[in-house]
Amino acid sequence: MSRSRRTARAEQAPAPRGIAALFRRERAGFRTLGLLLVSLAALALATTALQTGLSALLDALFRAWELRPDNLVYAPGWARALYVWRGSLIALLSAAALIALCPLLRRLWGVGKGANRGKWYLPALTGLAAALLIALLSLIPDSSRLQWPLSAPRLSAALPPLCAISLVGVLAEERFTRGVLLDGLAPRWGRVPAIVIACAVFFVMRSGWSGGPVYALNALLTGLFGCLLYERAGLWASALFRWGLEACSAFLLGFGGGEAAIYRLYGVSERLLTGGDKGPLYGLWLSLTLAALTLWQARKTRTMR
């Protein structure tokens, strides 16, 4: 039989059914499960293992240098900075390691290069506006108060590096949960299961169980809204929305204090709504805001399909 006839017969052959089709689906399912486990192992390696290793290394260095809080003032400037910025440095390095791993994981999943499909500054402004809205809802009914007046903002040299570290951390979480898991799972298991798994992993990365039911709800809503925003506008859209919300809450409004905050809000009453000194992530005002944004984004995404 000639090659052209064999090719034509192969093209006309019916799709596998029964046991053959089931075996093919099961094999593809096991491969997808394996990729998911490899990705989660890479996440654990880049975060938990790396953070533990770096923390142990710095502890050993501080013991060798006999560096303690009571004699820190006598240490060189670089040693004092390393001691004070220890937690931020570990967070930055672990986030950078996860970002570096994500392109390799996307290649392993067979995912192409992602595209930013929207204007990056609009989500950032939306996150900023959400934080300012919650601040107004807290200040107007006197649920929260400014520790110093609007006419006296305070600027700290630590603010720019803290904002940069915050952005890198948010970008790492978004890159992994949306850029790896959501993009990798959606073509294999479908859009809804991919969103569920991406949101579940995001919930774990944000320690959603650690702050009570309202914080858990906000972590889930943030994850869901991030998935919808990523689908429609790309990575920088989901990352900058979160960064606008969280950086504004922490570094501009100073919920819960902080030496680097430009202003500082402290809770007075209605802590269930505002989150009190812990910030909007622990309050129902953010839950309502995220729910409204999620419904709006879901409607826009459904209209585009």
VOMARPA-333609 format. One line per 8 residues: number of its first residue (from 1); for each residue x, y, z of N, C-alpha, C. Coordinates in Angstrom, 3 decimals. Layout:
NUM	X,Y,Z,X,Y,Z,X,Y,Z; ...
This chain:
1	0.848,-1.196,0.000,0.000,0.000,0.000,0.882,1.245,0.000; 0.543,2.166,-0.877,1.342,3.379,-0.975,1.172,4.240,0.278; 2.143,5.165,0.435,2.113,6.028,1.606,0.900,6.944,1.591; 0.509,7.436,0.396,-0.643,8.340,0.314,-1.925,7.637,0.722; -2.056,6.334,0.357,-3.258,5.590,0.746,-3.296,5.333,2.256; -2.109,4.997,2.798,-2.071,4.781,4.252,-2.431,6.050,5.003; -1.942,7.192,4.523,-2.247,8.478,5.174,-3.727,8.792,5.084; -4.317,8.552,3.908,-5.750,8.815,3.746,-6.586,7.917,4.636
9	-6.181,6.634,4.754,-6.931,5.727,5.614,-6.821,6.117,7.075; -5.620,6.577,7.457,-5.435,7.015,8.851,-6.287,8.238,9.157; -6.392,9.143,8.162,-7.207,10.330,8.383,-8.682,9.992,8.476; -9.105,8.918,7.765,-10.511,8.538,7.785,-10.852,7.612,8.945; -9.828,7.173,9.693,-10.082,6.252,10.797,-10.900,6.942,11.874; -11.863,6.246,12.449,-12.690,6.859,13.489,-11.898,7.126,14.751; -12.340,8.088,15.514,-11.686,8.406,16.786,-11.822,7.231,17.734; -10.823,6.991,18.576,-10.887,5.852,19.490,-12.058,5.972,20.451
17	-12.683,4.842,20.708,-13.816,4.803,21.604,-13.594,3.722,22.649; -14.487,3.723,23.602,-14.478,2.677,24.609,-13.226,2.699,25.445; -12.601,1.518,25.584,-11.443,1.371,26.465,-10.268,2.217,25.974; -10.077,2.282,24.630,-8.954,3.056,24.093,-9.089,4.536,24.438; -10.294,5.084,24.267,-10.512,6.496,24.592,-10.358,6.737,26.089; -10.879,5.809,26.902,-10.751,5.952,28.351,-9.291,5.906,28.772; -8.515,4.999,28.155,-7.096,4.898,28.496,-6.363,6.187,28.131; -6.716,6.745,26.957,-6.063,7.974,26.529,-6.405,9.126,27.476
25	-7.652,9.218,27.893,-8.041,10.278,28.831,-7.372,10.084,30.184; -7.319,8.818,30.641,-6.688,8.568,31.939,-5.201,8.898,31.892; -4.549,8.545,30.779,-3.124,8.834,30.661,-2.886,10.346,30.658; -3.728,11.091,29.929,-3.604,12.551,29.918,-3.891,13.137,31.296; -4.884,12.540,31.995,-5.197,13.020,33.332,-4.067,12.800,34.311; -3.406,11.625,34.236,-2.278,11.346,35.118,-1.104,12.261,34.805; -0.916,12.570,33.531,0.170,13.486,33.167,-0.107,14.881,33.721; -1.355,15.327,33.621,-1.707,16.643,34.166,-1.541,16.662,35.677
33	-1.961,15.576,36.334,-1.787,15.500,37.785,-0.314,15.527,38.160; 0.508,14.849,37.371,1.944,14.877,37.630,2.528,16.266,37.486; 2.096,16.996,36.450,2.564,18.371,36.267,2.129,19.268,37.420; 0.911,19.034,37.908,0.422,19.816,39.039,1.267,19.550,40.285; 1.577,18.289,40.535,2.392,17.941,41.704,3.804,18.513,41.582; 4.375,18.457,40.388,5.706,19.044,40.179,5.671,20.550,40.433; 4.627,21.215,39.974,4.504,22.665,40.173,4.372,23.004,41.651; 3.562,22.232,42.373,3.398,22.486,43.805,4.688,22.191,44.568
41	5.436,21.169,44.126,6.730,20.890,44.750,7.707,22.038,44.511; 7.680,22.610,43.301,8.532,23.763,43.012,8.140,24.962,43.875; 6.835,25.136,44.091,6.367,26.211,44.970,6.893,26.022,46.390; 6.781,24.802,46.897,7.270,24.524,48.256,8.777,24.735,48.351; 9.490,24.342,47.302,10.943,24.512,47.301,11.331,25.981,47.288; 10.633,26.778,46.497,10.983,28.184,46.342,10.518,29.042,47.505; 9.591,28.558,48.292,9.071,29.363,49.408,9.464,28.759,50.752; 8.813,27.685,51.145,9.038,27.131,52.477,10.478,26.692,52.681
49	11.000,25.878,51.760,12.357,25.360,51.936,13.391,26.479,51.868; 13.238,27.374,50.896,14.192,28.463,50.761,14.126,29.419,51.949; 12.918,29.737,52.399,12.786,30.613,53.557,13.400,29.987,54.802; 13.164,28.691,54.995,13.742,28.002,56.150,15.259,27.987,56.072; 15.790,27.703,54.880,17.238,27.668,54.719,17.881,29.033,54.926; 17.295,30.064,54.344,17.848,31.407,54.509,17.769,31.877,55.953; 16.661,31.562,56.612,16.522,31.942,58.017,17.573,31.258,58.881; 17.802,29.974,58.634,18.822,29.241,59.402,20.216,29.799,59.109
57	20.477,30.156,57.839,21.777,30.704,57.483,22.024,32.040,58.171; 21.027,32.911,58.157,21.191,34.216,58.811,21.322,34.074,60.322; 20.572,33.140,60.900,20.717,32.892,62.335,22.146,32.465,62.677; 22.697,31.595,61.849,24.064,31.134,62.091,25.059,32.284,61.952; 24.849,33.138,60.963,25.742,34.286,60.791,25.654,35.243,61.970; 24.449,35.518,62.445,24.287,36.437,63.574,24.901,35.858,64.846; 24.780,34.548,65.018,25.423,33.924,66.193,26.938,33.990,66.078; 27.450,33.763,64.871,28.906,33.821,64.688,29.428,35.236,64.928
65	28.657,36.222,64.530,29.056,37.613,64.737,28.694,38.124,66.136; 27.989,37.282,66.903,27.498,37.671,68.239,26.665,38.948,68.154; 25.814,38.968,67.128,24.972,40.142,66.883,23.623,39.931,67.541; 23.281,40.827,68.491,22.028,40.741,69.237,21.386,42.126,69.308; 20.090,42.189,69.671,19.444,43.513,69.755,20.133,44.463,70.720; 20.736,43.932,71.804,21.341,44.822,72.795,22.675,45.408,72.334; 23.355,44.758,71.372,24.627,45.313,70.896,24.577,45.700,69.421; 23.353,45.774,68.868,23.192,46.078,67.450,23.734,47.451,67.101
73	23.654,48.394,68.022,24.073,49.769,67.751,25.574,49.858,67.493; 26.351,48.879,67.951,27.803,48.908,67.766,28.247,48.207,66.484; 27.326,47.572,65.774,27.664,46.827,64.562,27.823,47.773,63.387; 28.540,47.369,62.343,28.623,48.193,61.119,27.245,48.410,60.510; 27.132,49.446,59.674,25.840,49.788,59.081,25.257,48.663,58.260; 26.086,47.979,57.456,25.571,46.910,56.615,25.060,45.745,57.461; 25.725,45.478,58.617,25.272,44.393,59.493,23.960,44.764,60.171; 23.821,46.033,60.588,22.556,46.475,61.171,21.432,46.369,60.153
81	21.703,46.788,58.909,20.677,46.709,57.863,20.270,45.261,57.605; 21.249,44.368,57.561,20.940,42.958,57.330,20.107,42.392,58.477; 20.408,42.811,59.695,19.658,42.323,60.857,18.225,42.854,60.844; 18.071,44.145,60.552,16.753,44.771,60.586,15.893,44.314,59.404; 16.510,44.172,58.233,15.769,43.846,57.021,15.756,42.340,56.741; 16.069,41.559,57.734,16.170,40.115,57.527,14.901,39.521,56.927; 13.734,39.789,57.543,12.485,39.214,57.065,12.145,39.662,55.658; 12.354,40.945,55.368,12.060,41.460,54.032,13.000,40.858,52.989
89	14.262,40.667,53.358,15.216,40.075,52.424,14.842,38.634,52.090; 14.447,37.874,53.098,14.036,36.483,52.863,12.801,36.436,51.973; 11.838,37.312,52.250,10.626,37.361,51.420,10.959,37.725,49.984; 11.858,38.695,49.785,12.236,39.123,48.445,12.928,38.002,47.677; 13.875,37.310,48.315,14.621,36.256,47.628,13.730,35.069,47.286; 12.823,34.702,48.195,11.932,33.573,47.908,10.955,33.921,46.786; 10.454,35.161,46.776,9.562,35.584,45.696,10.307,35.630,44.366; 11.537,36.137,44.375,12.327,36.189,43.145,12.626,34.788,42.620
97	12.879,33.842,43.527,13.127,32.460,43.102,11.889,31.859,42.455; 10.717,32.144,43.016,9.477,31.624,42.434,9.221,32.236,41.056; 9.472,33.531,40.907,9.308,34.177,39.603,10.250,33.552,38.574; 11.493,33.254,38.994,12.455,32.643,38.086,12.039,31.236,37.674; 11.348,30.516,38.546,10.910,29.157,38.233,9.698,29.123,37.304; 8.889,30.170,37.327,7.621,30.150,36.586,7.793,29.958,35.078; 8.744,30.614,34.398,8.909,30.328,32.966,9.248,28.869,32.680; 10.059,28.246,33.543,10.375,26.829,33.366,9.133,25.966,33.542
105	8.314,26.304,34.511,7.087,25.543,34.741,6.109,25.729,33.590; 6.001,26.936,33.066,5.112,27.166,31.927,5.577,26.355,30.704; 6.882,26.266,30.515,7.398,25.467,29.408,7.094,23.991,29.640; 7.186,23.557,30.891,6.869,22.171,31.216,5.407,21.855,30.937; 4.530,22.810,31.225,3.102,22.648,30.947,2.784,22.786,29.457; 3.726,23.306,28.687,3.465,23.549,27.273,2.679,24.814,27.024; 2.813,25.785,27.922,2.087,27.050,27.801,2.973,28.062,27.090; 2.413,28.757,26.122,3.157,29.758,25.383,3.370,31.022,26.184
113	3.991,31.985,25.558,4.253,33.260,26.212,2.958,34.006,26.439; 2.762,34.483,27.669,1.544,35.205,28.011,1.544,36.613,27.430; 0.373,37.162,27.325,0.226,38.521,26.783,-0.571,39.371,27.750; -0.155,40.627,27.886,-0.918,41.585,28.681,-1.948,42.229,27.766; -3.203,41.955,28.041,-4.269,42.316,27.109,-5.016,43.579,27.505; -4.544,44.285,28.500,-5.256,45.471,28.946,-4.293,46.553,29.402; -4.821,47.692,29.751,-4.009,48.794,30.243,-3.640,48.528,31.693; -2.334,48.462,31.953,-1.852,48.024,33.259,-2.231,48.992,34.375
121	-2.369,50.280,34.052,-2.590,51.256,35.109,-4.035,51.269,35.609; -4.984,50.796,34.825,-6.377,50.804,35.257,-6.614,49.869,36.444; -6.123,48.618,36.433,-6.288,47.781,37.626,-5.589,48.348,38.858; -4.398,48.941,38.658,-3.708,49.541,39.803,-4.529,50.664,40.407; -5.110,51.504,39.553,-5.959,52.587,40.042,-7.227,52.039,40.696; -7.746,50.916,40.182,-8.928,50.300,40.792,-8.610,49.806,42.199; -7.458,49.151,42.361,-7.054,48.702,43.692,-6.843,49.866,44.642; -6.209,50.921,44.140,-6.003,52.127,44.948,-7.336,52.746,45.340
129	-8.265,52.822,44.389,-9.580,53.405,44.671,-10.342,52.563,45.692; -10.220,51.240,45.609,-10.903,50.374,46.574,-10.386,50.629,47.987; -9.064,50.760,48.127,-8.495,51.032,49.449,-8.940,52.396,49.973; -8.952,53.419,49.103,-9.376,54.752,49.527,-10.864,54.777,49.880; -11.669,54.016,49.134,-13.100,53.935,49.441,-13.328,53.350,50.830; -12.606,52.277,51.132,-12.751,51.651,52.451,-12.258,52.597,53.541; -11.203,53.365,53.246,-10.729,54.347,54.227,-11.794,55.406,54.499; -12.465,55.879,53.451,-13.536,56.860,53.636,-14.697,56.258,54.416
137	-15.052,55.010,54.096,-16.131,54.351,54.824,-15.768,54.123,56.290; -14.488,54.119,56.586,-14.033,53.963,57.965,-13.929,55.301,58.688; -13.519,56.353,57.963,-13.280,57.654,58.592,-14.565,58.450,58.795; -15.450,58.422,57.792,-16.643,59.272,57.866,-17.520,58.933,59.068; -17.829,57.645,59.340,-18.632,57.337,60.539,-17.795,57.227,61.811; -16.516,57.633,61.748,-15.611,57.598,62.898,-15.345,56.171,63.369; -15.357,55.227,62.442,-14.957,53.860,62.787,-13.448,53.758,62.913; -12.723,54.612,62.188,-11.271,54.702,62.281,-10.888,56.172,62.304
145	-9.679,56.439,62.786,-9.202,57.822,62.873,-7.756,57.898,62.410; -7.397,59.086,61.885,-6.018,59.346,61.510,-5.205,59.693,62.737; -4.024,59.077,62.858,-3.188,59.353,64.024,-2.548,60.729,63.937; -2.306,61.208,62.688,-1.862,62.584,62.506,-2.597,63.184,61.309; -2.678,64.509,61.207,-3.552,65.143,60.207,-3.057,64.951,58.781; -3.990,65.166,57.826,-3.644,65.051,56.414,-2.568,66.048,55.996; -2.492,67.159,56.689,-1.514,68.197,56.342,-0.105,67.849,56.791; 0.056,66.740,57.485,1.379,66.383,58.009,1.749,64.950,57.630
153	1.884,64.669,56.332,2.309,63.310,55.944,3.745,63.053,56.363; 4.064,61.791,56.561,5.414,61.414,56.971,6.022,60.513,55.912; 7.213,60.878,55.461,7.908,60.106,54.443,9.113,59.426,55.067; 9.316,58.171,54.704,10.401,57.382,55.259,11.270,56.845,54.126; 12.563,56.750,54.374,13.474,56.180,53.380,13.199,54.704,53.141; 12.513,54.057,54.081,12.212,52.635,53.925,11.023,52.389,53.007; 10.275,53.453,52.670,9.052,53.261,51.892,9.309,52.708,50.482; 10.239,53.273,49.682,10.450,52.720,48.339,10.862,51.251,48.322
161	11.859,50.822,49.137,12.187,49.387,49.099,11.054,48.493,49.582; 10.274,48.949,50.565,9.152,48.141,51.025,8.091,47.992,49.937; 7.829,49.072,49.193,6.872,48.997,48.086,7.373,48.047,47.010; 8.686,48.103,46.715,9.253,47.218,45.693,9.186,45.759,46.126; 9.495,45.479,47.383,9.424,44.103,47.889,7.992,43.598,47.854; 7.053,44.479,48.205,5.642,44.106,48.150,5.222,43.752,46.728; 5.664,44.544,45.742,5.309,44.289,44.349,5.887,42.969,43.863; 7.128,42.677,44.214,7.745,41.414,43.801,6.999,40.224,44.412
169	6.601,40.350,45.689,5.854,39.271,46.328,4.509,39.024,45.665; 3.783,40.101,45.367,2.486,39.969,44.690,2.669,39.378,43.295; 3.687,39.838,42.579,3.933,39.343,41.228,4.258,37.856,41.233; 5.000,37.398,42.240,5.323,35.967,42.332,4.067,35.128,42.540; 3.189,35.577,43.427,1.945,34.834,43.673,1.061,34.800,42.443; 0.938,35.930,41.765,0.104,35.988,40.570,0.713,35.187,39.421; 2.008,35.278,39.270,2.695,34.552,38.192,2.507,33.043,38.352; 2.561,32.563,39.583,2.433,31.115,39.790,0.982,30.659,39.681
177	0.077,31.308,40.425,-1.302,30.823,40.458,-2.032,31.058,39.144; -1.813,32.204,38.500,-2.509,32.489,37.235,-1.677,32.035,36.028; -0.404,32.459,35.998,0.413,32.199,34.827,0.827,30.758,34.648; 0.912,30.014,35.747,1.289,28.596,35.652,0.059,27.696,35.801; -0.601,27.787,36.956,-1.693,26.844,37.227,-2.915,27.107,36.352; -3.377,28.354,36.310,-4.587,28.645,35.531,-4.358,28.394,34.040; -3.244,28.893,33.504,-2.954,28.695,32.087,-2.677,27.240,31.757; -2.056,26.521,32.702,-1.732,25.131,32.434,-2.911,24.187,32.564
185	-3.784,24.436,33.523,-4.887,23.512,33.786,-6.103,23.767,32.905; -6.347,25.015,32.528,-7.571,25.335,31.781,-7.722,24.527,30.491; -6.669,24.382,29.648,-6.864,23.592,28.418,-7.041,22.100,28.683; -6.631,21.622,29.856,-6.669,20.187,30.138,-7.912,19.769,30.925; -8.222,20.506,31.962,-9.332,20.125,32.838,-10.526,21.058,32.728; -10.398,22.126,31.965,-11.491,23.065,31.824,-11.282,24.315,32.660; -11.995,25.370,32.293,-11.812,26.676,32.912,-12.210,26.683,34.383; -13.369,26.138,34.713,-13.861,26.197,36.095,-12.970,25.407,37.053
193	-12.621,24.126,36.769,-11.694,23.430,37.676,-10.356,24.141,37.803; -9.865,24.746,36.702,-8.595,25.461,36.772,-8.694,26.657,37.715; -9.794,27.401,37.644,-9.987,28.547,38.536,-10.090,28.080,39.985; -10.803,26.991,40.221,-10.957,26.475,41.584,-9.600,26.101,42.166; -8.783,25.390,41.404,-7.476,24.971,41.906,-6.558,26.171,42.095; -6.575,27.106,41.153,-5.743,28.305,41.284,-6.135,29.112,42.522; -7.441,29.223,42.770,-7.909,29.952,43.957,-7.535,29.219,45.239; -7.607,27.888,45.214,-7.251,27.109,46.405,-5.770,27.264,46.745
201	-4.910,27.221,45.718,-3.476,27.392,45.960,-3.181,28.814,46.413; -3.855,29.785,45.826,-3.691,31.173,46.263,-4.111,31.329,47.729; -5.200,30.671,48.115,-5.679,30.707,49.493,-4.606,30.174,50.443; -3.955,29.087,50.049,-2.896,28.513,50.887,-1.693,29.449,50.943; -1.313,30.023,49.804,-0.165,30.928,49.783,-0.404,32.164,50.641; -1.655,32.603,50.736,-1.992,33.765,51.548,-2.351,33.388,52.984; -2.196,32.099,53.330,-2.544,31.617,54.684,-3.954,32.055,55.054; -4.903,31.742,54.170,-6.270,32.222,54.334,-6.973,31.734,55.571
209	-6.492,30.651,56.160,-7.122,30.098,57.367,-6.655,30.794,58.646; -5.640,31.650,58.538,-4.974,32.151,59.741,-5.602,33.403,60.323; -6.492,34.092,59.578,-6.973,35.381,60.048,-8.444,35.445,60.372; -9.098,34.299,60.504,-10.520,34.309,60.804,-11.369,34.200,59.554; -12.692,34.075,59.736,-13.579,33.834,58.588,-13.638,34.979,57.595; -13.597,36.231,58.056,-13.672,37.365,57.128,-12.411,37.433,56.267; -11.256,37.230,56.880,-10.006,37.214,56.109,-10.013,36.059,55.105; -10.529,34.899,55.514,-10.618,33.762,54.598,-11.516,34.091,53.409
217	-12.648,34.729,53.677,-13.554,35.120,52.600,-12.879,36.106,51.652; -12.161,37.076,52.199,-11.487,38.063,51.355,-10.367,37.428,50.535; -9.675,36.445,51.113,-8.635,35.745,50.352,-9.247,34.999,49.171; -10.383,34.343,49.393,-11.051,33.614,48.312,-11.562,34.570,47.236; -12.174,35.680,47.652,-12.689,36.651,46.682,-11.549,37.313,45.905; -10.440,37.592,46.582,-9.284,38.162,45.891,-8.752,37.195,44.846; -8.676,35.912,45.210,-8.216,34.914,44.261,-9.138,34.785,43.068; -10.442,34.786,43.309,-11.404,34.651,42.214,-11.377,35.868,41.300
225	-11.380,37.061,41.894,-11.335,38.273,41.074,-10.026,38.344,40.287; -8.930,37.900,40.903,-7.654,37.889,40.202,-7.669,36.971,38.989; -8.320,35.806,39.113,-8.421,34.888,37.972,-9.217,35.517,36.834; -10.355,36.128,37.163,-11.176,36.753,36.129,-10.453,37.927,35.477; -9.758,38.704,36.283,-9.018,39.842,35.743,-7.858,39.377,34.875; -7.205,38.295,35.297,-6.094,37.751,34.513,-6.582,37.235,33.166; -7.715,36.542,33.161,-8.264,36.022,31.911,-8.536,37.147,30.909; -8.986,38.256,31.421,-9.422,39.334,30.518,-8.296,40.295,30.169
233	-7.395,40.561,31.115,-6.421,41.636,30.892,-4.975,41.229,31.095; -4.692,40.036,31.616,-3.319,39.580,31.713,-2.714,39.695,33.101; -1.433,39.309,33.181,-0.734,39.178,34.460,-0.608,40.498,35.209; -0.160,41.547,34.510,0.070,42.804,35.205,-1.228,43.406,35.726; -2.331,43.097,35.068,-3.620,43.604,35.551,-3.950,43.017,36.916; -3.871,41.689,37.050,-4.204,41.057,38.336,-3.185,41.424,39.409; -1.900,41.498,39.030,-0.872,41.812,40.022,-0.982,43.251,40.513; -1.181,44.189,39.600,-1.214,45.596,39.995,-2.497,45.969,40.726
241	-3.599,45.254,40.455,-4.794,45.500,41.267,-4.505,45.171,42.725; -3.957,43.984,42.958,-3.655,43.586,44.333,-2.627,44.507,44.961; -1.605,44.869,44.188,-0.571,45.724,44.750,-1.126,47.104,45.076; -1.987,47.632,44.204,-2.606,48.922,44.499,-3.422,48.878,45.767; -4.165,47.792,45.960,-4.993,47.650,47.151,-4.145,47.469,48.405; -3.194,46.553,48.355,-2.433,46.200,49.553,-1.386,47.252,49.894; -0.700,47.778,48.883,0.316,48.808,49.154,-0.323,50.092,49.662; -1.476,50.458,49.107,-2.176,51.654,49.577,-2.619,51.474,51.022
249	-3.148,50.294,51.333,-3.617,50.040,52.694,-2.468,50.067,53.699; -1.333,49.477,53.309,-0.223,49.349,54.259,0.655,50.583,54.320; 1.008,51.149,53.153,2.049,52.174,53.119,1.526,53.587,52.973; 0.330,53.757,52.404,-0.250,55.099,52.320,-1.142,55.381,53.521; -2.093,54.468,53.765,-3.052,54.677,54.849,-2.552,54.147,56.183; -1.632,53.199,56.152,-1.015,52.742,57.394,-1.960,52.045,58.336; -2.862,51.190,57.807,-3.719,50.407,58.703,-2.841,49.566,59.629; -3.067,49.684,60.889,-2.309,48.894,61.846,-0.947,49.458,62.179
257	-0.630,50.642,61.687,0.655,51.247,62.024,1.736,50.870,61.035; 2.963,51.010,61.455,4.100,50.788,60.579,4.914,52.055,60.452; 6.206,51.934,60.656,7.053,53.120,60.668,7.174,53.763,59.292; 6.957,52.978,58.226,7.142,53.519,56.879,5.871,54.118,56.295; 4.745,54.031,56.990,3.479,54.511,56.442,3.449,56.035,56.366; 2.878,56.552,55.273,2.770,57.998,55.106,1.743,58.564,56.088; 0.602,57.886,56.201,-0.388,58.204,57.224,-0.611,56.957,58.070; -1.393,57.094,59.107,-1.657,55.942,59.953,-3.096,55.992,60.455
265	-3.849,54.966,60.133,-5.222,54.818,60.603,-5.264,53.810,61.737; -6.024,54.122,62.747,-6.205,53.149,63.827,-7.703,52.958,64.066; -8.086,51.746,64.429,-9.485,51.404,64.599,-10.081,51.941,65.881; -11.342,52.337,65.793,-12.079,52.832,66.956,-13.279,51.938,67.235; -14.050,51.634,66.199,-15.237,50.794,66.355,-15.535,50.111,65.021; -16.605,49.312,65.000,-17.025,48.618,63.775,-15.868,47.853,63.132; -15.128,47.149,63.961,-13.948,46.455,63.448,-14.308,45.327,62.486; -15.498,44.772,62.622,-15.923,43.724,61.700,-16.054,44.268,60.288
273	-16.470,45.520,60.160,-16.607,46.139,58.842,-15.274,46.647,58.307; -14.508,47.314,59.136,-13.287,47.975,58.673,-12.059,47.084,58.730; -12.072,46.067,59.578,-10.875,45.275,59.814,-10.039,45.786,60.959; -10.409,46.969,61.492,-9.678,47.523,62.637,-8.231,47.812,62.293; -7.351,47.601,63.251,-5.936,47.868,63.047,-5.279,46.871,62.095; -5.916,45.760,61.827,-5.342,44.761,60.926,-5.454,45.168,59.463; -6.387,46.040,59.136,-6.511,46.505,57.769,-7.705,45.951,57.035; -7.963,46.444,55.819,-9.171,46.079,55.074,-9.301,44.597,54.774
281	-8.195,43.867,54.665,-8.263,42.440,54.366,-9.008,41.658,55.442; -9.203,42.262,56.590,-9.897,41.599,57.694,-11.300,42.165,57.906; -11.776,43.003,56.980,-13.064,43.661,57.173,-14.073,43.336,56.093; -15.340,43.483,56.442,-16.420,43.172,55.513,-16.584,44.229,54.428; -16.081,45.455,54.656,-16.160,46.447,53.588,-15.417,45.945,52.352; -14.261,45.328,52.565,-13.519,44.788,51.432,-14.257,43.602,50.819; -14.917,42.797,51.641,-15.687,41.661,51.112,-16.757,42.147,50.144; -17.485,43.180,50.542,-18.540,43.721,49.671,-17.943,44.341,48.411
289	-16.819,45.036,48.554,-16.176,45.645,47.393,-15.692,44.584,46.413; -15.038,43.550,46.923,-14.532,42.482,46.058,-15.671,41.703,45.417; -16.751,41.475,46.160,-17.898,40.762,45.588,-18.487,41.554,44.416; -18.619,42.883,44.583,-19.153,43.710,43.505,-18.219,43.711,42.297; -16.914,43.823,42.529,-15.954,43.808,41.433,-15.934,42.462,40.721; -16.072,41.375,41.489,-16.064,40.036,40.899,-17.284,39.828,40.011; -18.457,40.232,40.488,-19.667,40.112,39.677,-19.569,40.956,38.408; -19.038,42.160,38.550,-18.868,43.037,37.384,-17.889,42.429,36.387
297	-16.776,41.889,36.885,-15.780,41.303,35.985,-16.298,40.024,35.345; -17.054,39.217,36.093,-17.628,37.991,35.532,-18.616,38.314,34.422; -19.387,39.371,34.613,-20.340,39.776,33.573,-19.612,40.242,32.323; -18.543,41.013,32.480,-17.800,41.494,31.329,-17.125,40.335,30.602; -16.586,39.377,31.378,-15.935,38.222,30.769,-16.935,37.371,30.019; -18.114,37.166,30.584,-19.157,36.371,29.925,-19.650,37.060,28.659; -19.711,38.386,28.675,-20.163,39.132,27.481,-19.169,38.987,26.332; -17.876,38.907,26.675,-16.858,38.806,25.650,-16.761,37.411,25.039
305	-17.277,36.398,25.715,-17.148,35.020,25.217,-18.116,34.747,24.080
